[in-house]
Amino acid sequence: DVIVTKSFAELTARARSAWSDEDRAIFDAASRAFESEAAVQAELGAQLAGLRSELRLSQQRLSEITGIQQSEISRIERGVANPTALTLVRLGGPLGLSLSLTRRDAQ
């Protein structure tokens, strides 16, 4: 038996070569949107973790105060979770934060 191994990059390059220009444009747009959302989640998580740390609260203690599982707090802080607005409000309270929307041009 011959085992052929290919890298993920090789496999995706082969698949992409069969795509139309429209397929590539859609994929590229979706990739940019995903990367943008991932960056926002990572920044939000880092801010929450930093403030929690400044207040000398452990994830476990914040979990006890908010009722949000410690594992979910960890995922949010690592930027791998997509918390709901309600979850952010619940986390923000003990950290002295409130949730609000601001216009980008007002910043």
Secondary structure, DSSP 4 states (H G I P E B T S, - for coil): -------HHHHHHHHHHTS-HHHHHHHHHHHHHHHHHHHHHHHHHHHHHHHHHHTT--HHHHHHHH---HHHHHHHHTT-----HHHHHHHHHHHT-------GGG-
